Amino acid sequence: MVSAIICQIGEALGWWGNSRTALLLGLFYVSLGLTLLALLLDRAGFAAAATGMLINGGIVVLLMVLFNQQLIARERALDLAESLESANAKLAASAGKIEALTLQAERQRMARELHDTLAQGVAGLVLQLEAVKAHLGAGRSERASAIVDQALARARSTLAESRAVIDDLRSAPASLAEAIRETSDRFSQATGIPCQVDIILAADPVSHEVASHTLHILSEALANVARHAQATEVAITCGVAHGRLDLEIRDNGRGFDPQQEIGSGHYGLLVMRERARLTGGALTIETAAQRGARVHVSAPSAESGAAP
């Protein structure tokens, strides 16, 4: 009977593990065994049988508890291994996605930089060479010579910027106001279109990233005016106040459709919108036929951490 009770306690631990249910069943079987022993044996026999049952039962219980703990630890280890394997698979998939996104972002960055250096630089040189041809045809050799000097300076600048893009060592402009004026002066000298510049800068600093994107947007807007607008006047307004930078380029040309399809080789509007987005700001374009166009950029003067 004692052996049967000990087996029942061990079976309860085997079925229910180290749980409250197994404890209650074990106490029940012990109580039942002691009660039966008390009814069937005298005092001396009861003491001997109860002592043997408690000692042997205690050993069995201890062994079963240790076995259950090892079994629980093994199951936890297996679960942890499966979790780690799943986490490693997710990390590998995430690493692949990050690599693909990084590669895509780098391709887009290089496309923007090449467009804003080589494409704009060559377009400016073409305009200057056309101006030289026109002045030579009209016999104004001195003016043509001056434009040739400007074209040489622009070619050297474009070459330096292209090398800087390759090396990824482009430096911030020393002064945003000076850079805007230099850009407008080059535009006027190359096209003959007068450019009015109004710059109001407060004490708010402009980050390297925002200044660089702003100047590229300005250059692209002026290049579009020179190529397509047939304008006779251009006005540039730039202001920095209360942590925001606002740039406006307005012309009196023929206007265009800002929703026009982007054909192969014509990515000016797309690049301008991408650069505005990278600054954490927004680009708006207002235009109408024969009423000119207005390009407005509003962005935080400091970097906002926008997505690449």
C-alpha positions in Angstrom: 0.0 0.0 0.0 2.8 2.4 0.9 4.5 1.6 -2.5 1.2 2.2 -4.3 0.8 5.6 -2.6 4.3 6.6 -3.5 3.7 5.6 -7.1 0.5 7.7 -7.2 2.4 10.7 -5.9 5.1 10.2 -8.5 2.5 9.8 -11.3 0.8 13.1 -10.2 4.2 14.9 -10.4 4.7 13.3 -13.8 1.3 14.3 -15.2 1.0 17.8 -13.6 4.6 18.7 -13.1 5.7 21.0 -10.4 2.3 22.6 -10.0 -0.3 23.3 -7.4 -2.4 20.5 -8.7 0.4 18.0 -8.2 1.0 19.3 -4.7 -2.7 19.0 -3.7 -2.9 15.4 -5.1 0.3 14.5 -3.3 -1.0 15.8 0.0 -4.2 13.9 -0.6 -2.4 10.6 -1.2 -0.2 11.1 1.8 -3.2 11.8 4.0 -5.1 8.8 2.6 -2.1 6.6 3.2 -1.6 7.7 6.8 -5.3 7.3 7.5 -5.3 3.7 6.1 -2.1 2.9 8.0 -3.6 4.2 11.2 -6.7 2.0 10.7 -4.8 -1.1 9.8 -1.8 -1.1 12.1 -1.0 -0.7 15.7 1.0 2.2 17.0 4.4 0.6 16.6 3.6 -0.7 13.2 2.1 2.7 12.1 5.2 4.6 13.2 7.5 2.3 11.3 5.3 2.2 8.1 4.7 6.0 8.2 8.4 6.7 8.6 9.3 4.5 5.7 6.6 6.0 3.5 7.7 9.6 4.3 11.4 8.8 3.7 10.9 6.9 0.5 8.1 9.2 -0.7 10.3 12.3 0.0 13.1 10.8 -2.1 10.7 10.1 -5.0 9.2 13.5 -4.8 12.6 15.2 -4.7 13.8 13.2 -7.8 10.6 14.0 -9.7 10.8 17.7 -8.8 14.4 17.9 -10.1 13.4 15.9 -13.2 10.5 18.3 -13.9 12.8 21.3 -13.4 15.2 19.9 -15.9 12.4 19.2 -18.4 11.1 22.8 -18.0 14.6 24.2 -18.5 15.0 22.0 -21.7 11.7 23.2 -23.1 12.6 26.8 -22.4 16.0 26.3 -24.1 14.2 24.9 -27.1 11.8 27.8 -27.2 14.6 30.2 -26.9 16.5 28.5 -29.7 13.4 28.7 -31.9 12.9 32.4 -31.0 16.6 33.1 -31.8 16.3 31.3 -35.1 13.2 33.3 -36.0 14.8 36.5 -34.9 17.9 35.8 -37.0 15.7 35.1 -40.0 13.9 38.4 -39.5 17.2 40.2 -39.0 18.6 38.7 -42.2 15.4 39.8 -44.1 15.6 43.3 -42.5 19.3 43.5 -43.4 18.5 42.7 -47.0 15.7 45.3 -47.1 18.0 47.9 -45.5 20.7 47.1 -48.0 18.3 47.5 -50.9 16.9 50.7 -49.6 20.4 52.1 -48.9 21.4 51.2 -52.5 18.3 52.9 -53.9 18.8 56.0 -51.8 22.4 56.2 -52.9 21.4 55.9 -56.5 18.8 58.7 -56.1 21.4 60.9 -54.3 23.9 60.3 -57.1 21.3 61.0 -59.7 20.4 64.3 -58.0 24.0 65.3 -57.6 24.9 64.5 -61.2 21.9 66.4 -62.5 22.7 69.4 -60.4 26.4 69.5 -61.3 27.0 68.1 -64.7 23.6 68.7 -66.3 23.2 72.3 -64.9 26.8 73.1 -65.5 26.7 71.9 -69.2 23.4 73.7 -69.7 24.9 76.9 -68.4 27.9 76.5 -70.7 25.6 76.0 -73.7 23.8 79.2 -72.9 27.0 81.1 -72.6 28.4 79.7 -75.8 25.2 80.7 -77.6 25.6 84.2 -76.2 29.2 84.3 -77.4 28.0 83.2 -80.9 25.4 85.9 -80.9 27.8 88.6 -79.8 30.4 87.5 -82.4 27.8 87.6 -85.1 27.0 91.2 -84.1 30.6 92.2 -84.0 30.8 92.7 -80.2 34.0 90.8 -79.7 34.8 92.4 -76.3 31.5 91.2 -74.8 32.0 87.8 -76.4 35.5 87.6 -74.9 34.1 88.5 -71.4 31.5 85.7 -71.7 34.2 83.2 -72.8 36.1 84.0 -69.6 32.9 83.5 -67.6 32.3 80.2 -69.4 35.9 79.0 -68.6 35.3 79.9 -64.9 32.0 78.0 -64.9 33.6 75.0 -66.6 36.3 74.9 -63.9 33.6 75.2 -61.2 31.6 72.4 -62.7 34.6 70.2 -62.9 35.5 70.9 -59.3 31.9 70.2 -58.1 31.8 67.0 -60.1 35.0 65.8 -58.4 33.6 66.8 -55.1 30.4 64.8 -55.7 32.5 61.7 -56.6 34.5 62.2 -53.4 31.4 63.2 -51.4 33.3 66.1 -50.0 31.1 69.0 -51.0 31.5 71.9 -48.6 28.8 74.3 -47.4 28.6 77.8 -48.9 30.4 80.4 -46.8 27.3 82.6 -47.0 23.9 81.7 -48.3 23.2 85.3 -49.3 26.5 85.5 -51.3 25.9 82.1 -52.9 22.4 83.3 -54.0 23.7 86.5 -55.5 26.6 84.7 -57.3 24.0 82.3 -58.8 21.8 85.1 -59.9 24.7 87.1 -61.4 25.9 84.1 -63.4 22.3 83.6 -64.7 22.1 87.3 -65.7 25.5 87.3 -67.4 24.7 84.1 -69.3 21.2 85.0 -70.4 21.0 88.7 -70.3 17.9 88.5 -68.3 17.9 91.0 -65.3 17.5 89.4 -62.0 16.3 91.3 -58.9 17.5 89.8 -55.6 15.9 90.6 -52.3 17.5 88.7 -49.3 16.4 89.1 -45.7 18.3 86.9 -43.3 17.7 86.9 -39.5 20.0 85.5 -36.9 18.7 81.9 -37.5 21.5 79.7 -38.8 21.0 77.7 -41.9 22.4 74.2 -41.9 24.7 72.9 -44.6 22.2 70.4 -45.8 19.3 72.9 -46.1 21.5 75.6 -47.7 22.9 73.1 -50.3 19.4 71.8 -51.3 18.1 75.4 -51.5 20.9 76.5 -53.8 20.3 73.5 -56.1 16.6 74.3 -56.2 17.4 77.9 -57.1 19.9 76.8 -59.9 17.3 74.4 -61.3 14.5 77.0 -61.3 16.8 79.6 -63.1 17.9 76.9 -65.6 14.2 76.2 -66.4 13.6 79.9 -66.8 16.5 80.2 -69.2 15.5 77.2 -71.3 11.7 77.4 -71.4 10.2 80.5 -69.9 11.1 83.2 -72.5 11.1 85.6 -69.6 12.5 89.2 -69.6 12.6 89.6 -65.8 13.3 87.4 -62.8 12.8 88.2 -59.1 14.4 86.2 -56.3 13.3 86.6 -52.7 14.9 84.7 -49.8 14.2 85.1 -46.1 15.1 83.2 -42.9 13.1 84.0 -39.8 11.6 82.1 -36.9 13.4 78.9 -37.8 12.1 78.7 -41.4 13.7 79.5 -44.7 11.5 80.8 -47.6 12.8 81.1 -51.2 10.8 82.4 -54.1 11.7 82.6 -57.7 9.3 84.5 -59.9 9.5 85.2 -63.7 7.2 87.0 -66.2 7.6 84.3 -68.9 5.0 82.2 -70.7 4.4 79.8 -67.9 4.1 76.0 -68.1 2.1 73.0 -66.8 3.6 71.8 -63.5 1.8 68.5 -63.8 3.4 67.7 -67.2 4.8 64.3 -67.8 8.5 63.9 -67.1 10.1 62.8 -70.2 13.5 61.0 -70.5 16.3 63.4 -69.6 13.9 66.0 -68.1 14.0 65.6 -64.3 14.2 69.2 -63.1 10.8 69.4 -61.4 11.2 65.9 -59.9 14.7 66.8 -58.5 13.4 70.1 -57.0 10.5 68.3 -55.2 12.9 65.6 -53.9 15.3 68.2 -52.5 12.5 70.1 -50.9 11.3 66.9 -49.3 14.8 66.1 -48.0 14.9 69.4 -46.2 11.6 68.6 -44.4 9.9 71.4 -46.3 7.6 71.8 -49.3 7.8 73.0 -52.9 4.9 74.8 -54.5 4.6 76.0 -58.1 2.1 78.5 -59.4 2.0 79.2 -63.1 -0.4 80.2 -65.8 -0.1 80.6 -69.6 1.5 84.0 -70.5 1.6 85.0 -66.8 4.9 83.6 -65.7 5.7 81.2 -62.9 6.3 81.3 -59.2 8.4 78.7 -57.4 8.3 78.8 -53.6 10.3 76.7 -51.2 9.5 76.7 -47.5 11.7 74.5 -45.2 13.1 74.5 -41.7 16.4 76.5 -41.6 18.0 73.6 -39.6 18.0 70.0 -40.6 14.7 68.2 -39.8 15.8 64.6 -40.2 13.6 64.0 -43.2 13.9 60.6 -45.0 16.5 60.2 -47.7 
